[in-house]
């Protein structure tokens, strides 16, 4: 039997992290939750990485937390899950969850922590703590509310019912729904676009969108010290693709941009 693990690779400036636990539909074990923050830290520090995709192995995204890990120390298991979720939300480069099959419980928690979510038709989403008598973390609750609004968040949390891609798209839980077989191609196409854009713009916009209203001076000074604006304007006038170079090149830059 294959060991549960997080796999990762980097291709064309895009890191892909794959949740792999085939015996339990990619459910996250305690060890997998614990492994995610340091993995994200390494990918933050890698200047070759300009965007990240989180997905599941095979035909499902993630069926949640491995329930067997909740026995004995449920609070510790939740602490690890929250730490992983927060590390993913704080990753300073664009993140995209590529979802097929079930995205439930802890899987939905991880998907919501990404900046964007693309799903294949037939995917199913659910937030299921009410089925287990678990208090859903406040951070995850606030993040869900910010995505879908309080009414849909309460529907999902109160009932634990699963919803399909049509409702997920309509409520803002996902950004795009793709026909069966088209998800990988669309994700590759879109992440190539993300990797070609200014990471300076993306990192600052991510902080502002997440409510960091105290960071204007920092980002304006960072922009003034970088070449991205000049390169963007010059490329536009010369009718060519820009070659943006700003990156999280030092630990200080990464810390300033909210990375873990």
N, C-alpha and C positions, 0 to 999 in steps of 0.2 A: 504493500500500500504506500502510495506517495505521501511524503511528509508535507503537512501544510506549510506554506511559505509565501513570501512576497518576492516575486521575480522582477527584475528591472533591466532595461536596456536603453541606450541612447542612439538615435538615428536621425541624421539631418537636423540636429539641434533640438530634437524633441525627445524627452525622457518618457518612457512608458513603464508604469508600475502595474503588475498583474497580480491580482489576488488569486491564489491557487490552493484550494483545499477540496479536491474532487470528491472525497468521501462524504462531504457534508455541504455540497452546493456552495463552496467557497465561503463558508462561515469563518469568521475571524476568531482565532484562538487568542489566549492571553499573550502568547509569545509573538504572534503576528501584530497585535496592537502595539506591543512594546517595541517591535522592530521598525515601525513606520516612522516615528520622529527622527531617529538617527539617519535613516535612509533619506528622508527629505532634507535633512541638514547637509548631507553629502552632495545631493543634487543642487541645492542652493549654491554651494561653494564651487560647483563645476561651471566654469565660464562657457563651456560648450552647450550647456542646457539653457534654452530660452523659453520653453513651455513644457508642460507635463500632462500626460494622459493617465488617468486611473481607470482600470477596467478589470473584468473578471476573466478567469480562464474558461474556455469552452462556451457553453450556451447560457451561462448565468453570470450576473454581476457579483452579488454577495447576498447570501440568505440571512445575514445578520451575525450576531455573536454566537459562537459555539456554546450552546446552552450548558454543556457539561462543565465549562469553565466558570459558570456562575455558581456552582455548588461549592459551599465552603467559604468563599470570600467574594460575594457579589459586589460589595463596595469597592474592593480592589480591582475587580474586573471592569467596573464602570469607570474608575479613575484612569485606568489604562486607555479605555476607549475615548474618554474625553480628551486626554493628552494627545492622542493620535488625531482626533478631529481638529483640535486647536492648532496642532502643527501643520495640518493640511490647509486649514483656513488662512494661516499666517504665511504660507509659502509665497515668496514675493514675486514669483513669475506666474503667468497665466496657467490655470489648471482646468482640465476638462474631464468629466466623467463620461466614459463611453459605456452605455448600459444596454445590455440585452438580458432577457430572462428576468429573474427575480432580483429586485433591489429593495430589500426588506430590513427593518430594524437597524442594526449597526451599519448595514450596507447603505440604507437611505441616509443615515447620519453622515457617512463618508461622502456620498454623492452631493449632499447639500452643502458640505464644506468646500466643495470645488467651486470655481468661478462660474463654470458653465456645465450643462448636462445635455448630451445628445443621446437619444434612445432609439433602439430598433422597434418597429411595430411589434406588438405582442408583449413588450416588457410590462412588468407589474411592479408597482410601488406600494410600500406599506410601512407605517410607523407603529410598531406593535407592543410597546411596553405594557399597555392595559391588559394584554393577554397573559402577562407574567407577574402582574402586581409590582412593576418596577416604576420608580419615580424617574421620569425622563429628565436628563440634565438640563439645567436652565439655559446653558449656552446653546445646546442643540435645539431647544424649544424656541429661543429667540431667533436663531438662524432660520428655522422652518417658517416661523411667522413672517420674517422679512421676505421670504421667497413667495409664499402662497397666500399670505394674509391670515388674520386670526380665525376667520370662519372655517376655512379649509384645514388649517392647522389643528383646530379643535376636532373637526370631523375625523381626521386621521388619527390623532392621539386618543380621542375618547373611544373610538370604535375598534381600532386596529385593523379595519377593513383594507383590502388592497384596491388600488385604482389602476386603470389602464392608461395607455399613452395619450389617448384623446383628452381625458380629463387632466392628466399631468401637464400636457401642453397648454390647455386652456387656463389652468390655474397658475402657471408660471413655474411649476416644479421642474419642467424640462424646457429647453430652448429650441430644439429641433427634433422631429421624429422622422426616421428614415425607413424606407421599405426594407423588408428582409433581404439581407445580403449586401446592402448598400452602406452600412454603418462604418465599416473600416475605411472604405474609400473616402467618404465624406470627412471623417475625423482626420485622416492623413492630409486631405486637401486643406481643411480649415487650420490645422496646426502649422502647416507650411506658411499660411498667411500670417498667423500669430508670430512665428519665428522670424518673419521678414520685417515686422514692424518694430517701432522703437520700444525697447524694454523700459526706457526712462519714462515714456508716456504711460505704459502699461502699469508699472510699479507704482507710480504716483496716483494714477486713476484708481487703482485697487485700494490704496489706503484711503483716498477721499470717499470712495463708494462705501467703504466699511466704517465710515464715520470719523476718520482721523482729521478733524478740522483744524488741528493745531500744527499741521505740517506744511503749510503754504510756504513759509520762509525757507525751510529746508529744501523743498523740491525746486523752488525758483533759483536758489543758489546752486543746487546741483545741476540744473539745466544750464545755467550761465557758465559753469565750469566744464560742461561737456561739449562735444561737437555735434550732437544729434540734431539740434535745431538748424544749424548752418547747413549740415548735410541734407536734411529734409527739404529745405527751401531751395538749395542749389540743385538737387536732383529733380525737383518739380520744374524748375526753370529750364533745365537741360533735357527734360522729358526722358528721364531714365529712372530705373529703380534705385531707391536710396540704399546706402550701405551703412546702417546704423551700428555704432561700435560701443555705446555705453553699456556697461554690465556691472553686476555686483562683484567687483573685482577684488575687494578686500573684506576681511571679517567686519570691519567697521561699517562698510557700506551695507552689508547684509543685515547687521544689527539695526542700523538706522532705518532699513526698509521693512522691519517687522518680522524678519525671519527668525525661526527658532534654532 
